[in-house]
Amino acid sequence: RGTGTRNYVLGFQCADGNVKNIFEQEGEGLMLVSATSDIVQVSSPVWKSSDAHCCPSEEKKTWFSWDKVSGGYVEKDSTKTSAP
């Protein structure tokens, strides 16, 4: 898809003088929608094979929830809708 750009959403936790990466997602057009201590939501464009690069036809929203066992966020759910 040409020379598109990559976006990154990162989350870190500081505890006892140590920094730990607790969230990391990347993708073309990726955007942070919302973040709390329990839930992170991101959105990204989705192109069909017939879409021009300027005009993705869908948007995917993905929710991640905090997982106490792993000490990070894990994918919980996602939905695709028509692009705005």
Salt bridges, closest charged atoms under 4 A:
GLU26 OE1 - ARG6 NH2 2.58
GLU28 OE2 - HIS53 NE2 2.47
